[in-house]
Amino acid sequence: MTSTKLLDTISSLEELARSAPQELHDQDGLRKRLLDAVQKLVPEIETPAEMSQRLLYLPCEIMGAKIGVDLDIFNVLSASDRPLSTEELAQNCGAESALLLRLLKYMSSVRLIKESDTGLWVPSNMTRNLASRHSAAGVNHVHDSVMPAYHALPSWLNRRGYKTPTAKTDTPFAQGHGASPDQSFFSWLQVHPYNATEFNIFMGVHRTGMKTWLDQGKIHGSLCKAHEAGGDENGAMFVDVGGGIGQQCKALRARYPELKGRIILQDLPQVIQKADVGDDIEAMSMDFFEGQPIKSATVYYLRSILRDWPDAQCRTILGHIRDAMAAHSLIFIDELVLPDRGAHKVETQLDMTMLSMLNGEARTESHWRRLLEESGLKVQDIVSYQNAGSEAVIVAKGK
């Protein structure tokens, strides 16, 4: 690339950074290509000193976001129709102006907010994205619950000889929080209600606006075909195993009200008591490690469940479902299916989080196939439902 072309490219990028056109937001594939290209470019052109500055101070960004959430800065700026001064924000937030100015300068430097003039602040795109309850919950969850587990992971792996964990407890999370080794993240949440609230709010809506398995007609077709082959309109059509408070059951009923058969939500008693699913969905308390009480259902659905567990525990969960299946029954495993080569950082970051929090794993396609084979199941299909990414439903049958 000539110097002239390089200067033109830089000028174009600077213009995009000042004000990204709406067309870019409207064309998601193009937007993601640009985002990936820019992110890949940074480590290729930075100096060793610049790399150190970027890498070593990464924790400051979640720290800055947490302070912004605690002081309600993102909501206040997003709601204002004019720039706000440091003093005005200090009055709103109850912070000392001199200290707040330092915090605001940092936030502006990483685009959490924008500095429109000396001592005047306006919202950035990040500000607006963070000005919601579920975004605040995500920041609180990661800062308060996840970061100690990340911090513990290196020493935890070192002491265990860098081997894949096989136990469902004794996690980096427990070490990072000074909890008992036999206390899991989920049992810890039961005695830490604030953390549980932030986690549940974040998980309840963190995929809002994204496509889901219900947007993929091929998956719906597999369900209907299996139910016609052996299902009973009075029998179990859809069992959501570990389905939380029932979002997917309600979404299925709303999208396809003509489907005949029972829709059943299953989870632990303390979760089921919070579910509000209506009279046309059955809520059942159960522990998926103890067995599957619903026999011969058309579809047993697991959404983001198996990533939470090592392979041995996954084989137990899948084995109980396999034993309950009839000839027409299917398992829908709604999970990330990582490529065997070239996984995106969004996917690998989730894998590191599962390892740190739960001894779990985000698995590749070859790993999924091996795990299901070991569980007495076979993969019938893998159906992606995102235009780009690894969100997919693995359709499995008994051997």
Summary of the structure (lengths in Angstrom):
residues: 399
radius of gyration: 23.9
end to end distance: 55.9
largest distance: 71.3
contacts: 1194
relative contact order: 0.08
helix: 54%
strand: 14%
